[in-house]
Structures are given as C-alpha cells and as structure tokens.
C-alpha cells in the first residue's frame, strides 16, 4: 500500500525535515523504529494569472497571421 501526501519542510534544529501524518502511519501500520522508503519530489505551486501563456500567444498569432507571413515569404 502506498500513500501520497504533500508536506511542508520544517526546521528541526539546524536540519530540515517533514512530518508524516498519524492517519497515514496508522493506515500503513507503521510504528516507531520501522524502516520506510521515501521518494522526494519538490512540489512547485502553479501561479495562476489571467495572462495567456507564451505558447498560447504564439498559437493565436500564427492562426491570425500565419498564411499572410507564408505568402510574404514566398514572394
């Protein structure tokens, strides 16, 4: 059984660490002293903006002017 959770890194003395939620430990039957395997992946929040992405801008431009630019290039 695998549980995926997102936890914040906290300061523990001069080190950093994460806590494991008690409900997840119970669900897995993990007790103090048990060994576990961890896979760590940084989660970067996606910034929401009202601005379209560069790719979307390019696609819109190409849709509107693509044929005109091709005709100019072929002259």
Rosetta constraint file for C-alpha pairs under 8 A:
AtomPair CA 1 CA 28 HARMONIC 6.97 0.50
AtomPair CA 2 CA 28 HARMONIC 7.95 0.50
AtomPair CA 3 CA 24 HARMONIC 6.95 0.50
AtomPair CA 6 CA 43 HARMONIC 7.94 0.50
AtomPair CA 7 CA 18 HARMONIC 6.33 0.50
AtomPair CA 7 CA 19 HARMONIC 7.09 0.50
AtomPair CA 7 CA 20 HARMONIC 7.90 0.50
AtomPair CA 8 CA 18 HARMONIC 6.35 0.50
AtomPair CA 9 CA 16 HARMONIC 6.28 0.50
AtomPair CA 9 CA 17 HARMONIC 5.41 0.50
AtomPair CA 9 CA 18 HARMONIC 5.08 0.50
AtomPair CA 10 CA 16 HARMONIC 5.47 0.50
AtomPair CA 10 CA 17 HARMONIC 5.37 0.50
AtomPair CA 10 CA 18 HARMONIC 6.05 0.50
AtomPair CA 11 CA 15 HARMONIC 5.96 0.50
AtomPair CA 11 CA 16 HARMONIC 4.53 0.50
AtomPair CA 11 CA 17 HARMONIC 6.42 0.50
AtomPair CA 12 CA 16 HARMONIC 5.37 0.50
AtomPair CA 12 CA 17 HARMONIC 6.47 0.50
AtomPair CA 20 CA 24 HARMONIC 7.09 0.50
AtomPair CA 20 CA 25 HARMONIC 6.95 0.50
AtomPair CA 21 CA 25 HARMONIC 6.44 0.50
AtomPair CA 22 CA 26 HARMONIC 6.10 0.50
AtomPair CA 23 CA 27 HARMONIC 6.11 0.50
AtomPair CA 24 CA 28 HARMONIC 6.23 0.50
AtomPair CA 25 CA 29 HARMONIC 5.91 0.50
AtomPair CA 25 CA 30 HARMONIC 5.07 0.50
AtomPair CA 25 CA 31 HARMONIC 7.30 0.50
AtomPair CA 26 CA 30 HARMONIC 6.31 0.50
AtomPair CA 30 CA 34 HARMONIC 6.26 0.50
AtomPair CA 52 CA 56 HARMONIC 5.94 0.50
AtomPair CA 52 CA 57 HARMONIC 6.54 0.50
AtomPair CA 53 CA 57 HARMONIC 6.26 0.50
AtomPair CA 54 CA 58 HARMONIC 6.17 0.50
AtomPair CA 55 CA 59 HARMONIC 6.17 0.50
AtomPair CA 56 CA 60 HARMONIC 6.11 0.50
AtomPair CA 57 CA 61 HARMONIC 6.13 0.50
AtomPair CA 58 CA 62 HARMONIC 6.04 0.50
AtomPair CA 59 CA 63 HARMONIC 6.04 0.50
AtomPair CA 60 CA 64 HARMONIC 6.23 0.50
AtomPair CA 61 CA 65 HARMONIC 5.86 0.50
AtomPair CA 61 CA 66 HARMONIC 7.21 0.50
AtomPair CA 62 CA 66 HARMONIC 4.40 0.50
AtomPair CA 62 CA 67 HARMONIC 8.00 0.50
AtomPair CA 65 CA 69 HARMONIC 6.14 0.50
AtomPair CA 66 CA 70 HARMONIC 6.17 0.50
AtomPair CA 67 CA 71 HARMONIC 6.17 0.50
AtomPair CA 68 CA 72 HARMONIC 6.25 0.50
AtomPair CA 69 CA 73 HARMONIC 6.16 0.50
AtomPair CA 70 CA 74 HARMONIC 6.21 0.50
AtomPair CA 71 CA 75 HARMONIC 6.54 0.50
